[in-house]
Amino acid sequence: MNPDGGDGDRPEAAGAGSSSAQQGHPTMEWRFAQVFGERAAGEDVQEVDIISAIEFDKSGDHLATGDRGGRVVLFERTDARDNASRREMERQDAPITRHPEFRYKSEFQSHEPEFDYLKSLEIEEKINKIRWCQTANNSLSLLSTNDKTIKYWKVASQDVNLVARCRRVYAHAHDYHINSISTNSDGETYISADDLRINLWNLEINNQSFNIVDVKPPNMEDLTEVITCAEFHPTHCNTLAYSSSKGSIRLIDLRQSALCDNHSKIFEEHEAPGSRSFFTEIIASISDIKFSRDGRYILSRDYMTLKLWDLNMDSGPVSTFQVHEHLRPKLCDLYENDSIFDKFECCLSGDGLRVATGSYGNLFRVFGCTPGSTEATTLEASRNPMRRQIVNPTRPTRTLTSLARGVRRGGENQGVDANGNSFDFSTKLLHLAWHPTENSIACAAANSLYMYYA
C-alpha cells in the first residue's frame, strides 16, 4: 500500500443529489478526504495487495487494515492535536468543519501462508478480520485472524512510528474457517466463530478456549445452516449475537448455560408465500452483523438488503433497505460466476442515524434510518464520488408510522446508470467502516483505501 495520503481538503461534494430526506436530518453531503494506495489508470492490482479488513479503534484515532497478503497496515489520526478544541465544540454543539485526517504509520506481516499436512490443505495468509482491544491503560492492541489462527498484537509508539509485537497466538481451535472475531466489553475475553462453532477465549490464555455454540449435527448430512458472523454486545458482556446462512440472528446469554444451544431471542423475517426460488436461501444468508453503539439495534447485511432489527422486537426488522434489488433478474448469472456468494459488510454511524454498505462497481450506499427518513445516497469509491450517481426511487413501499413498523427504501432500481457500471461484478466494495464518533467512512476498493466525510 502506498503510504502517501491524498489531498486532505478537496471540495468535491458527494451524495446530496441522490435523494431527499426528512426534516431535521437532511441528506448528508459527502466529500472526498483521503486515499491511500491509489493506483494509476490501467495499473494492475496484485492479489496480495487487495484489502480484506478495515477497523477503527474505539477512539477513532487509529485505523487498521488487513490484506490478502497477510499484512496489517496501521494509520494514525494526525489532527488529534485539535482534539481538545474539537471536544469543546462538540459540547457546545458547534459545527465542526475539519474532517479526520490520517497518516500511514507502519505495517507488519501478521500471517504467513501455511500447509495443514493432516488435511492436505493450504491455509491462506489473508486477514479475515481485525479487532482492536479495549485496554485499561489506553495502550494499543489488536487481534488479527486468517482462516485458522488468531494473533494478539501490542502496538507501541517508537520514535515517530507505531511498532507491533506479537504477544500471543491462538491456534488449533477451529476445524473450519474462522469468519469472525469480536472483543468483549469486559476487556478480558473475545469470541471466534467458524461455520459450526463459536469459541470463547481469555486474552491472557492462548492454549485453552471454551466452546459456547456448536451447531454441528451428529450426522453432517443433516446440516442445514452454518454460522456466518458473531458479535459481542457493545456494553453487556454476557450477551452476543450470531447470524446464520438461513437469514436468522440469534441472541444468546452466556449466563444461561455453559453451552448456549438455546438462544434467548431469534430474529428472522419469514418469506412471503409463493416467493420461494432456487436462490432464496443463498440470498438470505447474512454476511455481516453489527450492533449499534448503544446496543439497542442490530444491523444485518444479506445479498439483497440491509435490515435493521430492534432487540426489543423480534417480530421482524424495523427497517429494510434495498441494496441489490436491481440485480434480481441477474441472479442466474451471479450464481454462475459465484458473485452471489460475495460477502458484503455493513456499518452504522456512531449516532445510530445512518447505515452503510457496499455494492458492485466500487459503489457504496448510505441510508438514513430514523423514522420517516428517505435518505438513500449512492457514492463511488474514487476521488470524485458523484461521478456515477444513481438516481434512487425513494418512495417507501410500506408506510412508516413509528420505528415499530418496517419500511423499504431505495427499491425498484431498474436502470442503475446509463453505462451499466454497477453490473461490473469484478469491482466490488466489500469492506467499510464508520468512524465511531464522527461522520467519516473508510472503505476499500481493491488495494486502495478511500476516506470520506460529511
Solvent accessible surface area in square Angstrom, and as a share of the most:
residue,aa,sasa,rsa
1,M,53,0.23
2,N,68,0.35
3,P,66,0.42
4,D,99,0.51
5,G,40,0.38
6,G,16,0.16
7,D,78,0.40
8,G,15,0.14
9,D,94,0.49
10,R,65,0.24
11,P,106,0.67
12,E,42,0.19
13,A,41,0.32
14,A,0,0.00
15,G,0,0.00
16,A,53,0.41
17,G,62,0.60
18,S,6,0.04
19,S,21,0.14
20,S,77,0.50
21,A,28,0.22
22,Q,47,0.21
23,Q,174,0.77
24,G,67,0.64
25,H,63,0.28
26,P,96,0.61
27,T,26,0.15
28,M,29,0.13
29,E,72,0.32
30,W,0,0.00
31,R,71,0.26
32,F,0,0.00
33,A,2,0.01
34,Q,10,0.05
35,V,3,0.02
36,F,1,0.00
37,G,3,0.03
38,E,69,0.31
39,R,82,0.30
40,A,69,0.53
41,A,112,0.86
42,G,82,0.79
43,E,89,0.40
44,D,119,0.62
45,V,46,0.26
46,Q,111,0.49
47,E,105,0.47
48,V,67,0.39
49,D,36,0.18
50,I,35,0.18
51,I,5,0.02
52,S,3,0.02
53,A,3,0.03
54,I,10,0.05
55,E,34,0.15
56,F,16,0.07
57,D,13,0.07
58,K,134,0.57
59,S,62,0.40
60,G,0,0.00
61,D,28,0.15
62,H,23,0.10
63,L,0,0.00
64,A,0,0.00
65,T,1,0.01
66,G,1,0.01
67,D,11,0.06
68,R,76,0.28
69,G,8,0.08
70,G,0,0.00
71,R,54,0.20
72,V,0,0.00
73,V,6,0.03
74,L,1,0.00
75,F,0,0.00
76,E,45,0.20
77,R,9,0.03
78,T,32,0.19
79,D,5,0.03
80,A,36,0.28
81,R,197,0.72
82,D,56,0.29
83,N,20,0.10
84,A,70,0.54
85,S,65,0.42
86,R,26,0.10
87,R,144,0.52
88,E,61,0.27
89,M,70,0.31
90,E,73,0.33
91,R,180,0.66
92,Q,120,0.53
93,D,130,0.67
94,A,34,0.26
95,P,112,0.70
96,I,59,0.30
97,T,116,0.68
98,R,109,0.40
99,H,4,0.02
100,P,6,0.04
101,E,35,0.16
102,F,5,0.02
103,R,147,0.53
104,Y,52,0.20
105,K,32,0.13
106,S,20,0.13
107,E,67,0.30
108,F,29,0.12
109,Q,77,0.34
110,S,2,0.01
111,H,2,0.01
112,E,104,0.47
113,P,84,0.53
114,E,86,0.38
115,F,90,0.38
116,D,34,0.18
117,Y,179,0.68
118,L,177,0.88
119,K,100,0.42
120,S,81,0.52
121,L,89,0.44
122,E,143,0.64
123,I,21,0.11
124,E,102,0.46
125,E,33,0.15
126,K,59,0.25
127,I,0,0.00
128,N,21,0.11
129,K,23,0.10
130,I,2,0.01
131,R,22,0.08
132,W,20,0.07
133,C,14,0.08
134,Q,64,0.29
135,T,42,0.24
136,A,117,0.90
137,N,115,0.59
138,N,139,0.71
139,S,41,0.26
140,L,33,0.17
141,S,0,0.00
142,L,0,0.00
143,L,0,0.00
144,S,0,0.00
145,T,0,0.00
146,N,0,0.00
147,D,20,0.10
148,K,28,0.12
149,T,15,0.09
150,I,1,0.00
151,K,39,0.17
152,Y,12,0.04
153,W,19,0.07
154,K,62,0.26
155,V,8,0.05
156,A,50,0.39
157,S,91,0.59
158,Q,87,0.39
159,D,138,0.71
160,V,117,0.67
161,N,72,0.37
162,L,5,0.03
163,V,41,0.24
164,A,19,0.15
165,R,115,0.42
166,C,56,0.33
167,R,135,0.49
168,R,60,0.22
169,V,59,0.34
170,Y,1,0.00
171,A,30,0.23
172,H,186,0.83
173,A,34,0.26
174,H,14,0.06
175,D,78,0.40
176,Y,63,0.24
177,H,97,0.43
178,I,2,0.01
179,N,35,0.18
180,S,1,0.01
181,I,1,0.00
182,S,5,0.03
183,T,27,0.16
184,N,5,0.02
185,S,34,0.22
186,D,60,0.31
187,G,28,0.27
188,E,107,0.48
189,T,24,0.14
190,Y,0,0.00
191,I,1,0.00
192,S,0,0.00
193,A,0,0.00
194,D,1,0.00
195,D,51,0.27
196,L,2,0.01
197,R,56,0.21
198,I,0,0.00
199,N,7,0.04
200,L,35,0.17
201,W,5,0.02
202,N,50,0.26
203,L,11,0.06
204,E,118,0.53
205,I,76,0.38
206,N,62,0.32
207,N,134,0.69
208,Q,98,0.44
209,S,33,0.21
210,F,123,0.51
211,N,55,0.28
212,I,7,0.04
213,V,2,0.01
214,D,43,0.22
215,V,49,0.28
216,K,79,0.34
217,P,24,0.15
218,P,149,0.94
219,N,75,0.38
220,M,81,0.36
221,E,155,0.70
222,D,90,0.46
223,L,56,0.28
224,T,95,0.55
225,E,37,0.17
226,V,40,0.23
227,I,2,0.01
228,T,19,0.11
229,C,2,0.01
230,A,1,0.01
231,E,23,0.10
232,F,8,0.04
233,H,7,0.03
234,P,45,0.29
235,T,86,0.50
236,H,103,0.46
237,C,61,0.37
238,N,26,0.13
239,T,17,0.10
240,L,0,0.00
241,A,0,0.00
242,Y,11,0.04
243,S,0,0.00
244,S,2,0.01
245,S,26,0.17
246,K,90,0.38
247,G,14,0.13
248,S,4,0.03
249,I,0,0.00
250,R,42,0.15
251,L,16,0.08
252,I,1,0.01
253,D,23,0.12
254,L,40,0.20
255,R,180,0.66
256,Q,108,0.48
257,S,56,0.36
258,A,94,0.73
259,L,76,0.38
260,C,4,0.03
261,D,87,0.45
262,N,120,0.61
263,H,72,0.32
264,S,54,0.35
265,K,67,0.29
266,I,46,0.23
267,F,0,0.00
268,E,58,0.26
269,E,68,0.30
270,H,149,0.67
271,E,88,0.39
272,A,62,0.48
273,P,138,0.87
274,G,86,0.83
275,S,65,0.42
276,R,140,0.51
277,S,63,0.40
278,F,137,0.57
279,F,25,0.10
280,T,23,0.13
281,E,73,0.33
282,I,39,0.20
283,I,20,0.10
284,A,32,0.25
285,S,32,0.21
286,I,4,0.02
287,S,23,0.15
288,D,1,0.00
289,I,1,0.00
290,K,38,0.16
291,F,21,0.09
292,S,4,0.03
293,R,121,0.44
294,D,101,0.53
295,G,4,0.04
296,R,110,0.40
297,Y,34,0.13
298,I,0,0.00
299,L,0,0.00
300,S,3,0.02
301,R,0,0.00
302,D,13,0.07
303,Y,9,0.03
304,M,5,0.02
305,T,11,0.06
306,L,0,0.00
307,K,27,0.12
308,L,6,0.03
309,W,2,0.01
310,D,7,0.04
311,L,20,0.10
312,N,110,0.56
313,M,43,0.19
314,D,71,0.37
315,S,94,0.61
316,G,10,0.09
317,P,10,0.06
318,V,0,0.00
319,S,3,0.02
320,T,0,0.00
321,F,0,0.00
322,Q,13,0.06
323,V,1,0.01
324,H,0,0.00
325,E,43,0.19
326,H,16,0.07
327,L,0,0.00
328,R,111,0.40
329,P,113,0.71
330,K,69,0.29
331,L,11,0.06
332,C,85,0.51
333,D,76,0.39
334,L,0,0.00
335,Y,77,0.29
336,E,140,0.63
337,N,79,0.40
338,D,89,0.46
339,S,7,0.04
340,I,4,0.02
341,F,97,0.40
342,D,26,0.14
343,K,127,0.54
344,F,2,0.01
345,E,18,0.08
346,C,0,0.00
347,C,8,0.05
348,L,22,0.11
349,S,2,0.02
350,G,21,0.20
351,D,84,0.44
352,G,27,0.26
353,L,43,0.21
354,R,10,0.04
355,V,0,0.00
356,A,0,0.00
357,T,0,0.00
358,G,0,0.00
359,S,6,0.04
360,Y,1,0.00
361,G,1,0.01
362,N,21,0.11
363,L,6,0.03
364,F,0,0.00
365,R,7,0.02
366,V,0,0.00
367,F,0,0.00
368,G,2,0.02
369,C,7,0.04
370,T,21,0.12
371,P,65,0.41
372,G,43,0.41
373,S,4,0.02
374,T,28,0.16
375,E,1,0.01
376,A,0,0.00
377,T,0,0.00
378,T,0,0.00
379,L,1,0.01
380,E,4,0.02
381,A,6,0.05
382,S,20,0.13
383,R,71,0.26
384,N,66,0.34
385,P,0,0.00
386,M,66,0.29
387,R,149,0.54
388,R,40,0.14
389,Q,43,0.19
390,I,6,0.03
391,V,124,0.71
392,N,7,0.04
393,P,54,0.34
394,T,33,0.19
395,R,164,0.60
396,P,54,0.34
397,T,68,0.40
398,R,101,0.37
399,T,99,0.58
400,L,37,0.18
401,T,101,0.59
402,S,49,0.32
403,L,46,0.23
404,A,63,0.49
405,R,120,0.44
406,G,10,0.09
407,V,4,0.02
408,R,73,0.27
409,R,3,0.01
410,G,1,0.01
411,G,9,0.09
412,E,75,0.34
413,N,6,0.03
414,Q,137,0.61
415,G,55,0.53
416,V,17,0.10
417,D,24,0.13
418,A,114,0.88
419,N,118,0.60
420,G,25,0.24
421,N,41,0.21
422,S,3,0.02
423,F,54,0.23
424,D,59,0.30
425,F,34,0.14
426,S,96,0.62
427,T,40,0.23
428,K,56,0.24
429,L,0,0.00
430,L,29,0.14
431,H,25,0.11
432,L,4,0.02
433,A,12,0.09
434,W,15,0.05
435,H,1,0.00
436,P,24,0.15
437,T,71,0.41
438,E,28,0.12
439,N,36,0.18
440,S,3,0.02
441,I,0,0.00
442,A,0,0.00
443,C,0,0.00
444,A,4,0.03
445,A,2,0.02
446,A,28,0.22
447,N,21,0.11
448,S,2,0.01
449,L,0,0.00
450,Y,19,0.07
451,M,2,0.01
452,Y,0,0.00
453,Y,33,0.12
454,A,53,0.41
